[in-house]
Every structure is written in structure tokens, then in C-alpha cells.
């Protein structure tokens, strides 16, 4: 299972951004919904590896959070309240978010799991994706937020809605590496699944 823990970087300077992030993460399918676990800490249990990737990238889009992802087991049935979560995935998530606070100028994300090497590979891929996501401009996000991955023929509709040319939309998509992000997400998810079950084939 996957536990994602977020810690706000500077609550004193930026104010409490927890409710805003909770609204952002409300779209992520979960076994236990994202909720507060402290004054500046949010915790949630994404349903699948793909959902964990989505939650991480949604958090990294904002520059106000450090992110820890723990891969392991939880006592079942998984409770809906964060205070009752127990298991190795929760402990790994706490360790990961503590490590992510010391990443310096790098993407503030760490992944911890039972197989350190595989978790490290998942972390590397997620950091690359996080670099892409966190450096996009407001104008690029205005375009990307209207697109649905894997659906063709959207750019003309997006251009019409934003009142810009289809060429401008196309350039924003290319410049933002949006296609590349969505092409790489499954690789990150596969590494997370492999980190959870290292004895299974990587392609499973």
C-alpha cells in the first residue's frame, strides 16, 4: 500500500494552505482520504500506485509542500481516519517526509519502502516528473488544466475556450512536456508496485 504525507514548508509565512491542498487531493481515489494529521501535515492512502503518483505530482505542482511517500503494508481494513492508520507504509511515509525536508534545492520528495534500491528508482523518476510539473508557467497550466490525457482533438476546443490560437495551445503542450509526463507516469507507478512486491516480476 501507499501512504503519502505532505508537510507545509512555511506555514507562518504563507498561512495555512491545508484546506486548499485537501481540495486539490480530493480528486485522487483513496483507501483513506487525505486529511490533517497535524497543524501543517496531511496524510492519505491512495488506492493504487497510479493514484499515488497523481497525488505526489498534484502536491509538487505547488511549491509550498514537501512530500513523503511510504510503500509497505497497513493493517486492514484500512481505517478512514488517519489517526488510526498502522503499518510499515505509515512509518516509511513519516521517514520519507522527514528526509524530503532536507533535499535543499532539489525537488522535495522522498520515497521509502522495503527495498531501498527500487524505492530509490521510483523516487528518481518521480523527481524528474516533479521537476517538469513544478516549473510550468501559469499560462501553461491554463492550457493543461483543460486537457484530458489520451483524448485526441482537444486542442481546438481549448483554444476556443481560452481565446487563443490552436498553435499557441500546441506550443504550450510541447513546451510543458505534458505528453512526456503522462507517458512516464506508468513507469513511476510500476516501480512503486515493484517496490511493494519486490519478488514479483517488474512488468506485473
N, C-alpha and C positions, 0 to 999 in steps of 0.2 A: 504494500500500500504506500501511498504518498501523502506526506504531511508538508504543507507549505506554511512557513512562518514569516511574517513581514514585521519589520520594526521601523518606525518612522525615524528619519535621520535627525531632524532638528525640530522637535515639537514646539519648543519655546519660541523659535524664530518664525516658524511657518504656521503656528496654530495647529489645532487638532484636525488632521486630514483623514481620520479613520473612517468617518461616515462616507466620505467621498470615495475612498478606495473600496469600501464594502459594497457600494452601489456598482462600481466597476466590476467587482468579482462576483456579483450576484448572478451573472450570466453563465458562470462556469458550473457545469454539473458536478455535484459533490456527494460524498457519503455523509459528511458533516459540513454544514455550510460555514463559510468564513464568518468569523465573529471575533470580538475583542477578547484578548486573553491577558490584558494589562492596559495601562494608560496609553501606551504607544505601540502595542503589539497586537497583530491579527493572526489568527490561526484557522486553517481549513484543511479538509481532506478531499482533494479532487477524486472523482470517481475512477478515472482511467489515467494512464500515462499521458495521453494526448491532452487531457484536461489539466494535468499538472503543468505541462509545457505552456498551455494557454494562460494559466494563472500567473506563472512566472513572467511571461512576456507582457501581460497586462500591467503587472506591478512595475516592471523595469521601464515601461513607457513613461511612467512618472519618475522624476529624479529625486523623489522625497523618501524612498524606501530602500532598505537593504533586505535581501531575500535569502532565506534558507530553505532548502528542500531536503527532507529526510525520506529515505527509501527503506522500508522494512515491514515489520508486522505491527498490527494493532489488535487489541483484544476485541473480539466480536461477540454480539453485534456492535458495530461502531456506534457509539452514542452521538446524539445530535448536538450535545453541549460540549464545548471544548474542554471544560474543566474536568470532564470525566474520561477523556481520552487517556489510554495507557498502551504502551508498547514501544518497541525499539524504534519505529518510524518517528515517533514523537521526540524521543531522546536525540535521534540523529538530526531532526529538524532544528532543535534548540542549539545543538553544536554547530550546525551549518550557519544559522543566522548570526551566531557569535563570531564565527570566522569571517562572515561577509562584512562585518563592521570594520575589518582590518585589511580590506582589499585596496586601500589607497585610491588611486585614480582609475583603477580598473573597474569593470562592471561589478556592482556589489551583489554578487550571487555566489553561493557555495552549495554543493550537493554532497551529502554524506550518506553512505549506505554500507551494507555488509561487505561488499567487495570494493575496496578503495580505488583500485585501478579503473574499474568500469565506471564507478561514480565520478571519477576524475575526468573520464572521457565525456560522459554526459554533461558535466559541468563546463567543459571546454566548448562543446557545441552550443550549449545554452548561452554561454557568454558571448560567443560570436553573434548569435541571433539577438541577444540583448544589446550588443553594440549597434546593430542595424536599427533596431526598434527605438533605442533611446536617442539616436542622433537625427531622427527625422524632423522636418520642419512642421510648423503649424499648417502651412499651405499643403504640404504632402499629406498630412493626416486628414485634412478636409476632403481630399480625394479618396484616400484609402478607407476611411470610415463608411463610405457609401458603396464599397465593392464587396462582393461575396466570392470567396475563393472557389475556383473551379467552374465558375459560370462565365460563359462567353458572351460577347456582345453587350457588355455593360457600359463601356467607356463613353459611348454617345449619350446614354441616359444620364450618366454622372455629369458629363459636360453641360448638358442642358439644365440640370438641376442647379449647378454651380454658376451657370452663366459664363462659362469659359469654353475654349475650343477643345475638340476631341484630341488635337495634337498636344495641347497643354496637359490634358489628363494622361495621355500616353507617356509623356516625358516625366511626369510625376511618378508614375508607376515604375518606370525604368530607373529613375534616379534614386528612388527609395528602396530598391531591391525587394519589392513586395513579392514578386513571383519567386525569387530565390528563398525568401523567408519561408513561404508556405511549402516549397519543395524540400526544405531542410527540416521542417518540424517533425515529420515522421522518423527521421534518423535520431533526433533527440529522444523521442518517445520510445523508440526501440531500445536505445541504450538504457533508459530508465527501467524498462521491463526486464532487461538482461541483468541490470544491477540488482533487481528484486529477486530474480530467479537465475543466478549465475550458472546453474547446472543445465539449464535448458539451452537449445540451440539459439544463436543470436537472431536468426530470422524468424523465430516462432512468434 
